[in-house]
Amino acid sequence: MTYSDWLAAASISEQVGDLRPDYRCVLVTATGLTPGPSDDVSEALLAGAEGEARAAIGDGKAEDLPHIAAWREAFRAFGAKPQRTRNSAEALLRRVEDGLPRINRLADAYNAVSIRLATPLGGENLRAYSGPLRLVRATGEEDFGTLASGAETIEHPEPGEVVWRDDVGVTCRRWNWRQCYRTRLEHDTVDAVFIGDVLDVEPGDSDARAEQVRDALLEALRLVGPDATLEARVLSAR
């Protein structure tokens, strides 16, 4: 299976679509990346996004931003407690005031898009996947590989939890809360997939918002990976 075929095979289950019909997923594959530490380009992206995020939050809190509030509602719909298990964008935005850590060019680039657009956005090692990516509601029997006290361990999602998975097991729990250890991005990753999660802020606007996230992510990736091959797709349960 080529990466283009893999991207085309990604899916969202009807059960997730029933939960949030407005949900859209932005998928971008980037192959042939050149790994490297944070540099002037990624620093400019992230510093600029931090400034925009601070201005958007103002004197309020991250959870007051409309898209973050929508994600809190979505978490409650499948039984998660958003004040304890925050979506990935909220977790980043809560750290913006003190400044986000600089990790590497790739992580800095997609974190910049995530906080600028208040959108959960994750990056994973494309080569670590086995079979197509799909978003489903868990049975509770799936394996989720993570770290506990520095050691690899297997956990299981709650029945009904919204999870990303492949043929091996869960790759991200609670929609966009915690990624698995197996598919993590590393400093030498050259082929990656990025997953952006979009909900309506105003009725019916998730399609336009997904296109905005897609275009911003493609632009950021072209800046930090000018020689990479990029492919994008926007999914819905329909």
C-alpha positions as CSV (number, residue, x, y, z in Angstrom):
1,M,0.0,0.0,0.0
2,T,1.4,3.4,-1.0
3,Y,1.0,6.4,1.3
4,S,-1.5,7.8,-1.1
5,D,-3.6,4.6,-0.8
6,W,-3.2,4.7,3.0
7,L,-4.5,8.3,3.1
8,A,-7.5,7.3,0.9
9,A,-8.3,4.4,3.1
10,A,-8.7,6.5,6.3
11,S,-12.2,6.6,7.7
12,I,-14.5,7.8,10.4
13,S,-17.1,5.4,11.7
14,E,-20.9,6.2,11.6
15,Q,-21.0,5.9,15.4
16,V,-18.6,8.9,15.7
17,G,-20.5,10.7,13.0
18,D,-23.7,10.2,15.0
19,L,-22.0,11.7,18.0
20,R,-20.8,14.8,16.2
21,P,-22.1,15.2,12.7
22,D,-20.2,18.5,12.4
23,Y,-16.8,16.8,12.9
24,R,-14.2,17.1,10.2
25,C,-10.7,15.6,10.2
26,V,-7.8,17.2,8.4
27,L,-5.2,14.5,7.4
28,V,-1.8,15.5,5.9
29,T,1.0,13.2,5.1
30,A,4.5,14.5,4.7
31,T,7.2,12.2,3.3
32,G,10.8,12.9,2.7
33,L,11.2,15.3,5.6
34,T,14.6,16.4,6.8
35,P,14.8,16.0,10.6
36,G,16.4,18.7,12.6
37,P,16.4,20.8,15.8
38,S,14.4,24.0,16.1
39,D,15.7,26.7,13.9
40,D,15.0,30.3,13.0
41,V,12.1,29.3,10.7
42,S,10.3,27.1,13.3
43,E,11.0,29.7,16.0
44,A,9.4,32.4,13.9
45,L,6.3,30.2,13.3
46,L,5.9,29.3,17.0
47,A,6.7,32.7,18.4
48,G,4.2,34.4,16.1
49,A,1.5,31.8,16.9
50,E,2.2,32.3,20.7
51,G,1.5,36.0,20.2
52,E,-1.7,35.4,18.4
53,A,-2.9,32.9,21.0
54,R,-2.1,35.3,23.9
55,A,-4.1,38.0,22.1
56,A,-7.0,35.6,21.5
57,I,-7.1,34.5,25.1
58,G,-6.7,38.0,26.5
59,D,-7.8,38.2,30.2
60,G,-9.8,35.0,29.8
61,K,-8.9,31.3,29.8
62,A,-8.1,28.8,27.1
63,E,-11.3,27.0,27.7
64,D,-13.3,30.2,26.9
65,L,-12.2,30.1,23.2
66,P,-15.1,28.9,21.1
67,H,-13.5,25.9,19.5
68,I,-12.0,24.7,22.8
69,A,-15.4,25.0,24.4
70,A,-16.9,22.9,21.5
71,W,-14.3,20.2,22.2
72,R,-15.1,20.2,25.9
73,E,-18.7,19.5,24.9
74,A,-17.7,16.7,22.6
75,F,-15.6,15.1,25.3
76,R,-18.6,15.1,27.7
77,A,-20.7,13.5,25.0
78,F,-18.7,10.2,25.2
79,G,-18.2,10.3,28.9
80,A,-14.8,12.0,29.3
81,K,-14.2,14.7,31.9
82,P,-12.6,17.6,30.0
83,Q,-11.3,19.3,33.1
84,R,-9.2,16.2,33.7
85,T,-8.5,15.0,30.2
86,R,-8.0,18.1,28.1
87,N,-7.9,18.0,24.3
88,S,-4.5,18.6,22.9
89,A,-5.0,22.2,21.8
90,E,-6.3,23.2,25.2
91,A,-3.3,21.6,26.9
92,L,-1.0,23.6,24.7
93,L,-2.9,26.9,25.1
94,R,-2.8,26.6,28.8
95,R,1.0,26.8,28.5
96,V,1.2,29.7,26.1
97,E,1.6,32.4,28.7
98,D,4.9,31.0,29.9
99,G,5.9,29.9,26.4
100,L,5.9,26.5,24.8
101,P,9.0,24.3,24.7
102,R,10.9,24.2,21.4
103,I,11.2,20.6,20.4
104,N,12.3,20.3,16.8
105,R,11.3,21.9,13.5
106,L,8.4,19.6,12.8
107,A,6.8,19.7,16.3
108,D,7.3,23.5,16.5
109,A,5.5,23.9,13.1
110,Y,2.4,21.9,13.9
111,N,2.2,23.2,17.4
112,A,2.2,26.7,16.0
113,V,-0.8,25.9,13.8
114,S,-2.6,24.2,16.7
115,I,-2.4,27.2,19.0
116,R,-2.9,29.8,16.3
117,L,-6.2,28.2,15.2
118,A,-7.1,26.7,18.6
119,T,-7.4,23.3,16.9
120,P,-6.3,19.9,18.2
121,L,-3.5,18.8,16.0
122,G,-1.2,15.8,16.3
123,G,1.8,14.5,14.5
124,E,2.8,10.8,14.2
125,N,5.3,8.5,12.5
126,L,3.7,7.3,9.3
127,R,6.1,4.3,9.0
128,A,4.9,3.0,12.4
129,Y,1.3,2.4,11.2
130,S,-0.1,-1.0,10.3
131,G,-3.2,-0.8,8.1
132,P,-5.4,2.2,7.6
133,L,-6.2,4.8,10.2
134,R,-9.8,5.0,11.4
135,L,-11.7,6.9,14.0
136,V,-14.1,4.6,16.0
137,R,-15.9,4.2,19.3
138,A,-13.9,1.7,21.3
139,T,-15.1,-1.7,22.6
140,G,-12.7,-1.4,25.5
141,E,-10.7,-4.4,24.5
142,E,-8.2,-2.6,22.2
143,D,-4.6,-2.3,23.2
144,F,-3.1,1.2,23.8
145,G,0.7,1.3,24.2
146,T,2.0,4.0,26.5
147,L,4.6,4.8,29.1
148,A,4.1,4.4,32.8
149,S,7.0,5.3,35.1
150,G,9.3,5.2,32.1
151,A,8.4,1.7,31.0
152,E,6.2,0.7,28.1
153,T,2.9,-0.7,29.2
154,I,-0.5,-1.6,27.7
155,E,-3.7,0.1,28.7
156,H,-7.2,-0.2,27.3
157,P,-9.7,2.6,26.4
158,E,-13.1,2.8,28.1
159,P,-16.0,1.2,26.1
160,G,-17.6,3.9,23.9
161,E,-14.5,6.1,24.0
162,V,-13.7,7.8,20.7
163,V,-10.3,6.6,19.6
164,W,-8.0,6.6,16.6
165,R,-6.7,3.1,15.7
166,D,-5.0,1.0,13.1
167,D,-4.7,-2.8,12.7
168,V,-2.4,-3.2,15.8
169,G,-4.4,-1.1,18.3
170,V,-5.3,2.4,19.5
171,T,-3.0,5.2,18.3
172,C,-4.7,8.0,20.2
173,R,-7.2,7.9,23.1
174,R,-10.2,10.2,23.7
175,W,-10.2,11.6,20.2
176,N,-7.1,13.8,20.6
177,W,-6.0,13.5,24.2
178,R,-3.0,11.1,24.3
179,Q,-1.0,9.5,21.5
180,C,0.4,6.0,21.8
181,Y,4.1,5.3,22.2
182,R,4.4,3.1,19.1
183,T,3.5,5.9,16.5
184,R,5.2,8.8,18.3
185,L,7.2,11.3,16.3
186,E,10.9,11.0,16.9
187,H,13.8,13.3,16.1
188,D,14.8,11.2,13.1
189,T,11.2,10.8,11.7
190,V,11.2,11.4,7.9
191,D,7.6,10.3,7.0
192,A,4.8,11.7,9.2
193,V,1.1,12.1,9.3
194,F,-0.7,15.0,10.9
195,I,-4.3,14.8,12.2
196,G,-6.3,18.0,12.8
197,D,-9.7,17.8,14.5
198,V,-12.4,20.4,13.7
199,L,-15.9,21.1,15.0
200,D,-18.4,23.8,14.3
201,V,-18.0,27.1,16.1
202,E,-20.9,28.6,14.2
203,P,-23.5,26.2,12.7
204,G,-22.2,24.6,9.5
205,D,-18.7,26.2,9.6
206,S,-16.6,23.1,10.2
207,D,-15.9,22.6,6.4
208,A,-14.5,26.1,6.0
209,R,-12.6,25.8,9.2
210,A,-11.1,22.4,8.2
211,E,-9.9,24.0,4.9
212,Q,-8.3,26.8,6.9
213,V,-6.5,24.3,9.2
214,R,-5.4,22.3,6.1
215,D,-4.0,25.3,4.3
216,A,-2.2,26.6,7.4
217,L,-0.6,23.3,8.1
218,L,0.5,22.8,4.5
219,E,2.1,26.3,4.6
220,A,3.9,25.6,7.9
221,L,5.2,22.2,6.7
222,R,6.5,23.7,3.4
223,L,8.5,26.2,5.4
224,V,10.2,23.6,7.7
225,G,10.3,20.8,5.0
226,P,10.7,22.4,1.6
227,D,11.7,19.1,0.0
228,A,8.9,17.0,1.5
229,T,6.1,15.6,-0.5
230,L,2.7,16.6,1.0
231,E,-0.7,15.2,0.5
232,A,-3.9,16.3,2.2
233,R,-7.5,15.1,2.7
234,V,-10.4,16.4,4.7
235,L,-12.7,13.6,6.1
236,S,-16.2,13.5,7.4
237,A,-18.3,10.6,8.5
238,R,-20.4,11.1,5.4
